[in-house]
């Protein structure tokens, strides 16, 4: 039995969401009404729910501003080493609720909004997702910003303020259709434009050799306008900055020839320059070598490096400006999130050599000590290789610098390995076969002092296979930094019921130290705790079922197992393997309708890149199978299939929100059953999931972070030994996950031997039946050949070997169903998994980057709040320097 807490301890627990003070509530209501009146210029008679959302957002932002300014003052005083996280993607999702949680304002805001006669849930639903990312890489960047602020690091995120984020996905007649994501159409209350820091970025032109060295001339200029978004740490008064650049045409753009040209056309042509920040490229794990994309990549790094150098040169008022760059790597760490910002390496060299007139060797040493590179994929089609011809036109000086870096690099290789032409070819930054291309990963490795993969297995593959020659040359450069997720968004916000339940038994400190979840191991045999965990899950499922029924008009059985597969649609992620299993289950029910069957609701969601034909066909197959299964009366409530339209951050995360009454009831009766009578309904897939599908071919998924989110929220994992699944199995014990299929070595062996899909088809009767149904048009009677491209791929050129793992997957799924019939045993395994998720906090990941890559120390020093005098900042800065 869980030890009962005293009333005093119960009251302490409530601070996870912030205490409701009467003064707090009154102040929030006053701020809300003031913004409705003065900012939105509305009264209660004509205000819309969106107006109310904006009034609340501005009110919450007011509580950030003082801390934001304070944080920058503190960094100015303490002058710590700054960390710059450069990424072409920041998949932030919504900001309001996350900000309320991190500031400890959620309860007070709930109460204030209730007293104003409004529904908090409705207001939160008005916020647009900031979908400035495709998937894992962009969402990781967002989690990292949260952790860097929570760990008190002087860190900045730099990226692009795309006018249109990741497209909205509509499913029409079973097909994916894309719609533009005009996320800024109503304005963004969280950003602050900073036109005073607007900077020029140059393109095209030519290189002139002068007496003072090379000079890049006759360029076209685009201006980079910064927009700042505050990033609050969790309850520590730190508010860092994410700075996103927007492209603007200079006022004289195309107007110099006005006397001979067309003024109207010249003004209209300003759009050409501003297109740079218009839209996010919607490819995940695929390289598209378009000029606009290279422009985006250079645009963000050119603006960012000017900003970094301006900040480096600025010292405290009265002090001399820094003129020497000797201390640059001691004051600046730049992390490249994949190769997309790789042009930062030649750009920093251009600044040091051409503009600051540093000696090449000195500049190169500083550059290498400043940069670190994170690799995110081993798929060859995802690695960036820019045509030399394109780079020569767009960035002629940078190409010269890359050639010079390469020459020095190859001279070194040649001296170490004389006559080994093959090694020179493999390690060159310039690939010669099939047209000259710059290999951006090689540029990043050569130009950085640290290179890391994002899970142990991935880092090993990088070292022993993909970049083997480089790691043999400089083994000390290669590291592993297993990805993580922020527990603030992915537990407190996402699943408040579970978060409170955990706080009840182990206290609330786990929010900033997720390793404390290990203490839950002591409650695996606690009947009351197991019952409560099960109740949280069931309530999440009931609410999500209501959402699904409303949205998809399919009757859902909330007692069925929720089997969930949500991620980008890609052949390597093997949504097809899941689909073949669904058809197999359908066939089994049809063959013997009275046989016992563990009911399942299979939920698959994710976007396909608009130009990725095979991924779009996979969606069409899933929706076609769903149409057959869901309308078959023989199947009934045993099996339902849902394709979750427009999967995005807010659909993944929205949890059951306790109503205002819950927190007062909690003071007297803290058991979970109170919560279940006091909830708001919100669509939310992760907290409602029983079984998490992580079934990529071993050796293809770099890490995955969705796997961690599901584990933390009480789902069990069925997966291959790939990415972070390997470490999840290590942490929880392999017997507490449903692991199946080929290991990396088996895949390599099969590649050597040759993969024969047909042999599996002939050998496995259930697989043969499924494939025959797809091929014969059972799921597409109006067009029997509809899935011909898919079936041809599976039989003749399936790089990801779906059939090879089919039998093992089926057997593993049977083990899953068997355990699901024993709810207590299932929930015990769930608790063992939650207890093992401590490692997968992005706080741990960032602490490792900080000490092992960036040379900075995380701190739990709290920046003095805005109501304390300025002297308090100086005192805290002195304390930090002593540390």
C-alpha positions in Angstrom: 0.0 0.0 0.0 1.3 3.5 -0.9 2.2 5.4 2.3 -0.5 8.0 2.9 0.8 11.6 2.8 0.1 14.2 5.5 -2.1 17.2 4.6 1.0 19.3 4.6 2.7 17.0 2.1 -0.4 17.0 -0.1 -0.4 20.8 -0.2 3.2 20.8 -1.2 2.5 18.4 -4.1 0.0 20.9 -5.6 3.0 23.2 -6.4 3.7 21.0 -9.4 1.1 23.2 -11.1 1.5 26.3 -8.9 -0.4 27.4 -5.8 -3.6 29.4 -6.4 -3.0 32.7 -4.5 -6.0 35.1 -4.3 -3.6 38.0 -5.2 -2.3 36.0 -8.2 -5.8 35.3 -9.5 -6.9 39.0 -9.1 -3.7 40.2 -10.9 -4.2 37.7 -13.8 -7.8 38.8 -14.2 -6.8 42.5 -14.2 -4.1 41.8 -16.8 -6.5 39.8 -18.9 -9.1 42.6 -19.0 -6.4 45.2 -19.6 -5.1 43.3 -22.7 -8.6 42.6 -24.0 -9.3 46.3 -23.8 -5.9 48.0 -24.7 -4.1 45.3 -26.8 -7.1 43.7 -28.6 -9.4 46.8 -28.5 -12.5 44.6 -27.7 -15.0 44.4 -25.0 -16.8 41.2 -23.7 -19.8 41.9 -26.0 -17.9 41.4 -29.2 -14.8 39.4 -28.2 -14.3 36.0 -29.8 -12.7 32.9 -28.2 -9.5 33.8 -30.2 -9.5 37.3 -28.7 -9.8 35.7 -25.2 -6.8 33.4 -26.1 -4.7 36.4 -27.2 -5.7 38.3 -24.0 -4.6 35.3 -21.9 -1.4 34.8 -23.9 -0.4 38.4 -23.5 -1.2 38.2 -19.8 1.0 35.2 -19.3 3.7 36.8 -21.5 3.7 39.8 -19.1 5.0 37.4 -16.4 7.8 36.3 -18.8 9.0 39.7 -19.8 10.6 40.8 -16.5 12.4 37.4 -16.1 13.5 37.6 -19.8 15.1 41.0 -19.3 16.6 39.9 -16.0 18.1 36.8 -17.6 19.8 38.9 -20.3 21.1 41.4 -17.7 22.5 38.4 -15.7 24.3 37.1 -18.8 25.7 40.6 -19.4 27.0 40.7 -15.8 28.3 37.2 -15.6 29.6 37.0 -19.1 29.4 33.2 -19.2 30.3 31.0 -22.2 27.3 31.1 -24.6 25.9 28.1 -26.4 24.3 28.6 -29.8 22.1 25.8 -31.1 21.8 26.2 -34.9 18.9 24.3 -36.5 16.8 24.7 -39.7 13.9 23.3 -37.7 12.3 24.1 -34.3 9.1 22.1 -33.9 7.7 24.1 -31.0 4.0 23.2 -31.1 1.9 25.4 -28.7 3.4 27.8 -26.2 0.7 28.9 -23.7 0.3 25.8 -21.5 4.0 25.1 -21.5 4.7 28.6 -20.3 2.1 28.5 -17.6 3.6 25.2 -16.3 7.2 26.5 -16.4 6.3 29.7 -14.5 4.1 27.8 -12.0 1.0 29.8 -13.1 -1.3 27.1 -14.4 -3.6 26.8 -11.4 -3.9 30.5 -11.0 -4.7 31.0 -14.7 -7.2 28.1 -14.6 -8.9 29.8 -11.6 -8.8 33.3 -13.2 -10.3 32.1 -16.5 -13.0 30.2 -14.6 -13.9 33.3 -12.6 -14.1 35.2 -15.8 -16.7 32.7 -17.0 -14.5 31.3 -19.8 -13.4 27.7 -20.6 -9.6 27.3 -20.5 -9.7 24.3 -22.8 -11.4 26.3 -25.5 -8.9 29.1 -25.3 -5.9 26.7 -25.5 -7.4 25.1 -28.6 -7.3 28.5 -30.3 -3.5 28.5 -30.4 -1.9 27.5 -33.7 1.0 25.0 -33.5 4.3 26.5 -34.4 5.1 23.7 -36.9 8.5 24.9 -37.9 9.8 21.3 -38.2 9.2 18.0 -39.9 9.5 15.5 -37.1 12.1 14.2 -34.7 15.0 16.6 -35.5 12.9 19.7 -35.1 11.1 18.5 -32.0 14.4 17.5 -30.4 15.6 21.1 -30.9 12.5 22.3 -29.1 13.1 19.9 -26.1 16.7 20.9 -26.0 15.8 24.6 -25.7 13.5 23.8 -22.7 16.3 21.8 -21.0 19.0 24.4 -21.6 16.8 27.0 -19.9 16.0 24.7 -17.1 19.7 23.9 -16.5 20.5 27.6 -16.4 22.7 27.5 -19.5 23.3 30.8 -21.4 21.9 29.3 -24.6 20.3 30.6 -27.8 18.3 28.8 -30.5 18.8 30.2 -34.0 16.7 29.2 -37.0 14.3 30.5 -39.6 10.9 32.1 -39.0 9.1 30.2 -41.8 5.9 32.0 -42.8 4.4 28.5 -43.7 5.3 25.6 -41.4 4.8 21.9 -42.0 1.7 21.5 -44.2 -1.6 20.5 -42.8 -2.6 17.0 -43.8 -6.1 16.3 -45.0 -7.3 12.8 -45.9 -9.6 12.9 -48.9 -11.0 9.6 -50.3 -8.2 7.9 -48.4 -5.4 10.0 -50.0 -3.2 12.6 -48.3 -3.8 16.1 -49.6 -1.6 19.0 -48.4 -2.8 22.4 -47.3 -0.5 25.4 -46.5 0.0 26.0 -42.8 -0.6 29.8 -42.5 0.2 29.7 -38.8 0.9 33.4 -38.6 -2.4 34.7 -40.1 -3.8 35.7 -36.7 -0.5 37.0 -35.4 1.9 35.4 -32.8 1.7 36.8 -29.3 4.9 35.1 -28.2 7.4 36.7 -30.6 9.0 40.1 -30.5 10.3 41.6 -33.8 13.8 43.2 -33.4 14.2 45.4 -36.5 17.1 47.2 -34.8 19.2 44.0 -35.1 18.4 43.5 -38.8 21.5 42.2 -40.7 22.6 41.9 -44.4 23.1 38.5 -46.0 24.9 38.3 -49.3 24.4 36.0 -52.3 25.8 35.5 -55.8 28.5 37.9 -57.0 32.1 37.1 -57.7 35.5 36.9 -55.9 38.1 39.6 -56.6 41.7 39.1 -55.7 43.0 42.3 -54.1 46.3 43.3 -52.4 44.5 42.6 -49.1 43.3 39.2 -50.1 40.2 37.8 -51.7 37.1 40.1 -51.7 33.5 39.0 -52.4 31.9 41.7 -54.6 28.8 42.5 -56.7 26.6 40.5 -54.4 22.8 40.6 -54.0 21.8 41.6 -50.5 18.8 40.2 -48.5 18.1 41.5 -45.0 17.6 39.1 -42.1 15.0 40.5 -39.6 15.2 38.8 -36.1 12.1 37.7 -34.2 12.7 36.6 -30.6 10.7 34.1 -28.6 11.2 33.6 -24.9 12.1 30.1 -23.7 11.4 29.8 -19.9 13.2 27.2 -17.8 11.2 25.3 -15.2 10.6 27.4 -12.1 14.1 29.0 -12.1 13.5 32.5 -13.4 15.7 31.8 -16.4 14.2 32.9 -19.7 16.4 32.2 -22.7 15.9 33.3 -26.3 15.1 31.6 -29.6 15.9 34.0 -32.4 14.3 33.2 -35.8 15.3 35.1 -38.9 12.8 36.4 -41.5 14.0 37.5 -45.0 13.3 41.1 -46.1 14.3 42.8 -49.3 16.4 46.0 -48.9 14.6 49.2 -49.9 16.7 49.6 -53.0 16.1 46.0 -54.1 16.0 46.0 -58.0 15.4 49.7 -57.9 18.9 50.9 -58.9 17.9 50.4 -62.5 14.6 52.2 -61.9 15.4 54.9 -64.5 15.5 52.3 -67.2 13.2 49.7 -65.6 9.7 49.2 -64.3 9.2 50.6 -60.8 6.0 48.6 -60.1 7.7 45.3 -61.2 10.8 46.1 -59.1 8.6 46.5 -56.0 6.7 43.3 -56.8 10.1 41.5 -57.3 10.9 42.1 -53.6 9.0 38.9 -53.0 11.8 37.0 -54.7 14.2 37.9 -51.9 11.6 37.4 -49.2 10.8 33.9 -50.4 13.8 32.6 -48.5 11.9 32.4 -45.3 8.5 31.7 -46.9 8.2 27.9 -46.4 9.7 24.9 -44.5 10.9 22.2 -46.8 8.6 19.2 -45.9 11.2 16.4 -46.3 12.2 14.2 -43.4 15.3 12.0 -44.0 15.5 13.0 -47.6 17.9 15.5 -49.3 16.4 17.8 -52.0 19.2 19.8 -53.6 17.3 22.9 -54.6 18.8 26.4 -54.8 16.1 27.9 -52.4 17.1 25.3 -49.7 20.8 26.2 -50.0 19.8 29.8 -49.7 17.9 29.1 -46.5 20.8 27.2 -45.1 23.3 30.0 -45.8 20.8 32.8 -44.8 20.4 31.4 -41.2 24.1 30.9 -40.6 25.2 34.2 -42.1 22.8 36.2 -40.0 23.5 34.1 -36.9 27.3 34.4 -37.1 27.1 38.2 -37.4 24.9 38.2 -34.3 27.2 35.9 -32.4 30.3 38.0 -33.2 28.5 41.2 -32.3 27.6 39.7 -28.9 31.2 38.4 -28.4 32.6 41.8 -29.1 30.2 43.6 -26.7 31.4 43.8 -23.1 30.1 45.6 -20.0 29.5 49.3 -20.4 32.7 51.2 -19.8 34.9 48.2 -20.6 36.9 48.0 -23.8 35.3 46.1 -26.7 36.9 42.7 -27.4 39.2 43.0 -30.4 41.1 39.7 -30.1 39.5 36.5 -31.1 41.9 34.4 -29.1 39.2 33.7 -26.5 36.4 33.0 -29.0 36.1 29.2 -28.4 36.2 29.9 -24.6 33.2 32.2 -24.9 31.3 30.6 -27.8 30.1 27.1 -28.5 28.1 26.4 -31.7 26.2 23.1 -32.1 25.2 22.2 -35.7 21.9 20.2 -35.6 22.7 17.9 -38.6 24.4 19.2 -41.7 21.7 21.8 -42.6 23.7 24.7 -41.0 27.1 23.3 -42.1 27.8 26.5 -44.2 28.5 28.1 -40.8 32.0 26.5 -41.0 33.2 28.2 -44.2 31.3 31.4 -43.2 33.1 31.7 -39.9 36.4 31.2 -41.8 35.4 33.9 -44.3 34.7 36.3 -41.4 37.9 35.5 -39.6 40.2 35.5 -42.7 38.6 38.1 -45.1 37.1 40.5 -42.7 39.0 40.2 -39.4 42.3 39.5 -41.2 43.3 36.5 -39.1 46.0 34.1 -40.3 44.4 31.0 -41.9 45.9 28.5 -39.4 44.8 30.6 -36.4 41.3 31.0 -37.9 41.0 27.3 -38.6 42.0 26.4 -35.1 39.4 28.8 -33.6 36.7 27.5 -36.0 37.3 23.8 -35.2 37.3 24.5 -31.4 34.0 26.4 -31.7 31.9 24.0 -33.7 30.4 20.6 -32.8 28.2 18.5 -35.1 25.3 16.2 -34.4 24.5 13.5 -37.1 20.9 12.4 -37.3 20.7 9.8 -39.9 22.7 7.1 -41.7 20.3 6.8 -44.7 22.3 7.7 -47.8 19.4 9.5 -49.4 19.3 11.9 -46.5 23.0 13.0 -46.5 23.5 16.5 -48.0 25.7 16.7 -51.1 25.5 20.1 -52.8 26.5 20.4 -56.5 29.7 22.4 -56.8 28.2 24.3 -59.8 25.3 25.6 -57.7 27.6 26.6 -54.8 29.9 28.4 -57.2 27.0 30.6 -58.5 25.4 31.2 -55.1 28.4 31.4 -52.7 31.6 31.7 -54.8 33.9 32.7 -51.9 32.6 29.9 -49.7 33.4 27.3 -52.4 37.0 28.6 -52.5 37.3 28.3 -48.7 35.8 24.7 -48.8 38.4 23.8 -51.5 41.2 25.2 -49.4 39.9 23.3 -46.3 39.8 20.2 -48.4 43.3 20.6 -49.8 44.9 21.0 -46.3 42.8 18.0 -45.1 43.8 15.8 -48.1 47.5 16.8 -47.8 47.3 15.5 -44.2 45.6 12.2 -45.2 48.2 11.8 -48.1 51.1 12.2 -45.6 49.6 9.7 -43.2 48.5 7.2 -45.9 50.9 7.6 -48.9 49.6 6.2 -52.2 46.2 5.3 -50.7 44.1 7.0 -53.4 41.0 5.1 -52.3 41.2 6.7 -48.8 41.7 10.1 -50.3 38.6 9.6 -52.5 36.5 8.4 -49.6 37.6 11.1 -47.2 37.5 14.1 -49.6 35.0 16.9 -49.0 34.4 16.9 -52.7 32.9 13.9 -54.4 33.8 13.4 -58.0 31.5 10.6 -59.2 28.4 11.7 -61.1 29.2 15.4 -61.0 31.2 17.3 -58.4 29.4 17.7 -55.1 30.3 19.0 -51.6 29.8 16.3 -49.0 28.4 18.4 -46.1 28.8 15.7 -43.5 32.5 15.5 -44.3 32.8 19.3 -44.0 31.1 19.1 -40.6 33.4 16.4 -39.3 36.6 18.1 -40.5 35.5 21.5 -39.2 34.3 20.4 -35.7 36.0 19.3 -32.5 33.2 16.9 -31.6 30.9 14.7 -33.6 28.0 12.7 -32.1 25.3 10.3 -32.9 22.0 10.4 -31.1 21.8 6.8 -29.6 24.5 4.3 -28.7 23.7 2.0 -31.6 23.6 4.9 -34.1 26.9 6.4 -32.8 28.5 2.9 -33.2 27.3 2.7 -36.8 28.7 6.1 -37.5 32.1 5.2 -36.1 32.4 1.7 -37.6 30.6 2.1 -40.9 29.4 5.5 -42.3 32.4 7.7 -41.1 34.8 4.9 -40.3 37.9 6.5 -42.0 37.3 9.7 -40.0 36.8 8.0 -36.7 40.0 5.9 -37.2 41.9 9.1 -37.9 40.5 11.0 -34.9 38.7 8.6 -32.5 38.6 11.1 -29.7 36.3 13.4 -31.8 33.4 10.9 -31.9 30.9 10.6 -29.1 27.4 9.5 -28.3 24.7 11.7 -26.9 21.5 9.7 -26.6 18.4 11.9 -27.3 15.9 12.8 -24.6 12.6 14.5 -24.2 11.5 17.3 -21.8 9.4 15.9 -18.9 7.7 19.3 -18.6 5.9 19.0 -21.9 5.8 15.3 -22.2 4.5 14.4 -18.7 3.3 17.4 -16.8 1.5 19.1 -19.7 0.7 15.9 -21.6 -0.5 13.7 -18.8 -1.2 15.7 -15.6 -3.1 12.8 -14.0 -0.1 10.5 -14.2 2.2 13.4 -13.2 0.2 14.1 -10.0 -0.1 10.4 -9.2 3.7 10.0 -9.4 4.2 13.1 -7.2 1.9 11.6 -4.7 4.2 8.7 -4.0 7.7 10.0 -4.7 7.4 13.8 -4.4 7.7 16.4 -7.2 11.5 16.8 -7.6 11.4 14.2 -10.4 10.2 17.0 -12.7 13.8 18.4 -12.8 15.5 15.1 -12.1 13.8 12.3 -14.0 16.2 9.7 -12.6 14.1 9.8 -9.4 11.4 7.8 -11.3 13.5 4.8 -10.3 11.8 5.1 -6.9 8.6 3.9 -8.5 10.1 0.4 -8.6 9.2 0.1 -5.0 5.5 0.4 -5.9 5.4 -2.4 -8.6 3.6 -4.7 -6.1 1.5 -1.9 -4.4 -2.1 -2.9 -5.4 -3.5 0.6 -4.8 -0.8 2.3 -6.9 -1.2 -0.3 -9.7 -5.0 0.3 -9.6 -4.5 4.1 -9.8 -2.1 3.9 -12.7 -4.5 1.7 -14.6 -7.3 4.1 -13.8 -5.4 7.1 -15.2 -4.8 5.1 -18.4 -8.4 4.1 -18.7 -9.6 7.6 -18.2 -7.2 8.9 -20.9 -8.5 6.2 -23.2 -12.2 7.0 -22.6 -11.6 10.6 -23.4 -9.6 9.9 -26.5 -12.2 7.4 -27.7 -14.8 10.2 -27.4 -12.6 12.4 -29.6 -12.1 9.6 -32.2 -15.8 8.8 -32.4 -16.7 12.4 -32.9 -13.9 13.0 -35.5 -14.0 9.7 -37.5 -17.5 8.5 -36.9 -16.2 5.0 -35.9 -17.4 3.3 -32.7 -14.4 2.7 -30.5 -14.2 0.2 -27.7 -12.3 2.0 -24.8 -11.5 -1.4 -23.3 -9.7 -2.5 -26.4 -5.9 -2.3 -26.6 -4.9 1.0 -28.1 -2.1 0.0 -30.5 -0.5 3.2 -31.8 2.0 3.9 -34.6 2.5 7.7 -35.0 5.5 9.1 -36.8 6.5 10.4 -40.3 5.4 7.9 -43.0 8.6 6.3 -44.4 9.5 2.9 -45.7 12.2 2.4 -43.1 9.7 3.1 -40.3 7.7 0.1 -41.6 4.1 1.2 -41.3 3.7 -1.5 -43.9 4.6 -4.2 -41.5 2.0 -2.9 -39.1 -0.6 -2.8 -42.0 0.2 -6.5 -42.9 -0.4 -7.4 -39.2 -3.8 -5.6 -39.3 -4.9 -7.6 -42.3 -3.7 -10.8 -40.7 -5.8 -10.0 -37.6 -8.8 -9.3 -39.8 -8.3 -12.6 -41.7 -8.1 -14.5 -38.4 -11.4 -13.0 -37.2 -13.1 -13.7 -40.5 -11.9 -17.3 -40.5 -13.1 -18.0 -37.0 -15.5 -15.2 -35.8 -16.3 -17.0 -32.5 -12.6 -17.7 -31.5 -11.4 -15.6 -28.5 -9.7 -12.4 -29.7 -8.2 -9.6 -27.7 -9.9 -6.4 -29.1 -7.6 -3.8 -30.6 -8.0 -0.3 -31.9 -5.0 0.3 -34.2 -4.2 4.0 -34.6 -1.7 5.0 -37.3 -0.8 8.6 -38.0 1.9 10.7 -39.7 2.6 12.9 -42.7 4.2 11.8 -46.0 6.6 14.2 -47.8 4.5 15.6 -50.7 6.9 14.2 -53.3 7.3 10.8 -51.7 5.1 8.5 -53.8 5.6 5.3 -51.9 4.8 7.0 -48.5 1.6 8.4 -50.0 0.7 4.9 -51.3 1.2 3.5 -47.8 -1.3 6.0 -46.4 -3.8 5.0 -49.1 -3.3 1.3 -48.3 -3.9 1.9 -44.5 -7.0 4.0 -45.2 -8.3 1.4 -47.6 -7.8 -1.5 -45.1 -9.5 0.7 -42.4 -12.5 1.2 -44.7 -12.9 -2.6 -45.1 -12.2 -3.6 -41.4 -14.4 -0.8 -39.8 -17.5 -1.6 -41.9 -17.4 -5.4 -41.5 -20.2 -6.5 -39.2 -18.4 -9.8 -38.5 -15.5 -7.9 -37.0 -17.6 -5.6 -34.9 -15.8 -4.1 -31.9 -13.0 -6.6 -32.0 -10.8 -4.6 -34.4 -10.9 -1.0 -35.5 -8.4 0.9 -37.6 -8.0 4.7 -37.5 -5.7 6.8 -39.7 -5.1 9.9 -37.5 -5.3 12.9 -39.8 -2.7 15.7 -39.5 -0.7 14.2 -36.6 1.3 17.1 -35.0 2.7 18.1 -31.6 -0.6 19.4 -30.1 -2.4 16.1 -31.1 0.3 14.1 -29.5 0.5 15.9 -26.2 -2.9 17.3 -25.1 -3.7 15.7 -21.8 -6.7 15.5 -19.5 -6.8 18.7 -17.6 -8.1 18.6 -14.0 -10.7 21.3 -13.4 -10.2 24.0 -10.8 -12.2 21.9 -8.2 -9.7 19.1 -8.3 -7.0 21.0 -6.6 -9.2 22.0 -3.7 -10.6 18.5 -3.4 -7.0 17.2 -3.4 -6.3 18.9 -0.2 -8.8 16.6 1.5 -8.7 13.5 -0.6 -5.7 13.0 -2.7 -6.5 9.7 -4.3 -6.9 9.5 -8.1 -10.6 8.8 -8.2 -11.3 12.5 -7.4 -9.4 13.4 -10.6 -11.6 11.2 -12.8 -14.7 13.3 -11.8 -13.0 16.5 -12.6 -11.5 16.6 -16.1 -11.7 18.5 -19.3 -11.8 16.5 -22.5 -8.9 17.0 -25.0 -7.7 15.0 -28.0 -4.5 13.3 -27.0 -2.9 10.2 -28.3 0.2 9.5 -26.3 -1.3 9.4 -22.8 -4.1 7.1 -24.2 -1.7 4.5 -25.8 -1.3 0.9 -24.5 1.1 -0.4 -27.1 3.7 1.8 -28.8 5.0 0.6 -32.3 8.7 1.2 -32.8 9.4 -1.3 -35.6 12.0 0.2 -38.0 14.5 -2.1 -39.6 17.5 -2.5 -37.2 20.2 0.0 -38.1 17.9 2.6 -39.8 16.3 4.8 -37.0 19.0 7.0 -35.5 17.3 7.2 -32.2 13.6 8.1 -32.1 12.1 10.2 -29.4 8.4 9.2 -29.7 9.5 5.8 -28.2 10.5 7.7 -25.1 7.3 9.8 -24.9 5.2 6.6 -25.0 7.3 4.9 -22.4 7.1 7.8 -20.0 3.3 7.9 -20.4 2.6 4.3 -19.5 2.6 2.5 -22.9 4.5 -0.7 -23.5 6.8 -0.9 -26.5 6.8 -3.4 -29.3 10.0 -2.8 -31.3 13.2 -3.9 -33.0 16.6 -3.5 -31.5 17.0 -0.1 -33.2 17.8 3.4 -32.2 17.0 4.2 -28.5 14.9 1.1 -28.2 18.1 -0.7 -27.4 18.8 1.6 -24.4 15.2 1.5 -23.3 15.5 -2.3 -23.2 18.7 -2.0 -21.2 17.1 0.4 -18.7 13.9 -1.5 -18.2 15.2 -5.0 -18.9 14.5 -6.6 -22.3 11.8 -8.8 -20.8 9.8 -5.7 -20.1 9.6 -4.7 -23.7 8.3 -6.7 -26.6 11.5 -7.0 -28.7 11.4 -8.9 -32.0 13.1 -9.3 -35.3 16.5 -9.0 -36.9 19.4 -7.3 -35.1 21.9 -5.1 -37.0 24.2 -8.1 -37.5 21.4 -10.1 -38.9 20.5 -7.4 -41.4 24.1 -7.1 -42.5 24.3 -10.9 -42.9 21.1 -10.9 -45.0 22.5 -8.1 -47.2 25.6 -10.2 -47.8 23.5 -13.3 -48.6 20.9 -11.5 -50.6 17.3 -10.8 -49.3 14.8 -13.0 -51.1 11.2 -11.7 -50.3 9.6 -14.4 -52.4 10.9 -17.2 -50.2 9.2 -15.7 -47.1 6.0 -15.3 -49.2 6.0 -18.9 -50.2 6.9 -20.2 -46.7 4.4 -18.2 -44.6 0.7 -18.9 -45.5 -0.7 -15.9 -43.6 1.7 -13.6 -45.4 0.8 -15.1 -48.8 -2.9 -14.6 -48.0 -2.4 -11.0 -47.1 -0.2 -10.2 -50.1 -2.7 -12.0 -52.5 -5.5 -9.9 -51.1 -3.6 -6.6 -51.7 -2.5 -7.7 -55.2 -5.9 -8.9 -56.3 -7.7 -5.7 -55.3 -9.5 -6.9 -52.2 -8.9 -3.5 -50.6 -9.3 -1.6 -53.9 -12.1 -3.4 -55.9 -12.6 -0.4 -58.2 -9.0 -0.4 -59.1 -7.4 -3.8 -58.5 -3.9 -2.6 -59.6 -4.0 0.4 -57.2 -1.2 -1.0 -55.0 0.9 -2.5 -57.7 3.9 -0.1 -56.9 3.7 -1.1 -53.2 3.6 -4.9 -53.9 6.3 -4.7 -56.6 8.5 -2.9 -54.1 7.9 -5.4 -51.3 8.7 -8.3 -53.6 11.5 -6.9 -55.7 13.3 -4.0 -54.0 12.4 -3.7 -50.4 15.5 -2.2 -48.8 13.9 -2.5 -45.3 13.0 -6.2 -45.5 9.4 -6.2 -44.2 8.8 -9.9 -45.0 12.0 -10.9 -43.1 10.5 -9.7 -39.8 6.9 -10.6 -40.5 6.8 -13.9 -38.7 8.7 -12.7 -35.6 6.4 -9.6 -35.5 3.3 -11.8 -35.5 4.5 -14.0 -32.7 5.5 -11.0 -30.7 2.1 -9.4 -31.2 0.5 -12.7 -29.8 2.6 -12.3 -26.7 1.3 -8.7 -26.4 -2.3 -9.9 -26.6 -1.7 -12.6 -24.1 -0.3 -10.2 -21.5 -3.1 -7.6 -22.2 -5.6 -10.2 -20.9 -3.9 -9.9 -17.4 -4.5 -6.3 -16.6 -2.5 -6.3 -13.3 0.5 -7.9 -14.9 0.3 -5.5 -17.8 0.2 -2.5 -15.4 3.1 -3.8 -13.4 5.1 -3.9 -16.5 4.0 -0.4 -17.3 5.2 0.8 -13.9 8.6 -0.9 -14.5 8.9 1.0 -17.8 8.0 4.3 -16.3 10.5 3.7 -13.5 13.2 3.2 -16.1 12.6 6.3 -18.2 14.9 8.6 -16.1 17.8 8.3 -18.7 15.6 9.7 -21.4 15.1 13.2 -20.1 16.6 15.9 -22.4 18.0 17.4 -19.2 20.4 14.5 -19.0 21.2 14.8 -22.7 21.9 18.5 -22.4 24.0 18.1 -19.2 26.2 15.7 -21.2 26.5 18.1 -24.2 27.3 20.9 -21.7 30.2 19.2 -19.9 31.5 16.9 -22.7 31.1 19.1 -25.8 30.5 22.7 -24.9 32.7 23.1 -21.9 30.0 24.7 -19.7 28.4 23.6 -16.4 24.7 23.3 -15.7 23.7 25.3 -12.6 20.7 25.3 -10.3 21.4 28.9 -9.3 18.1 30.8 -9.5 18.3 34.2 -11.3 16.8 36.8 -8.9 13.2 37.6 -9.9 12.3 41.0 -11.4 11.0 42.4 -8.1 14.5 42.1 -6.5 17.0 45.0 -6.9 19.6 45.0 -9.7 22.4 44.4 -7.1 21.0 40.9 -6.6 21.9 40.1 -10.2 25.5 41.1 -9.6 25.7 39.0 -6.5 24.3 35.9 -8.3 26.8 36.6 -11.2 29.7 36.6 -8.7 28.4 33.3 -7.2 28.3 31.8 -10.7 31.9 32.9 -11.4 33.1 31.3 -8.2 31.5 28.0 -9.2 
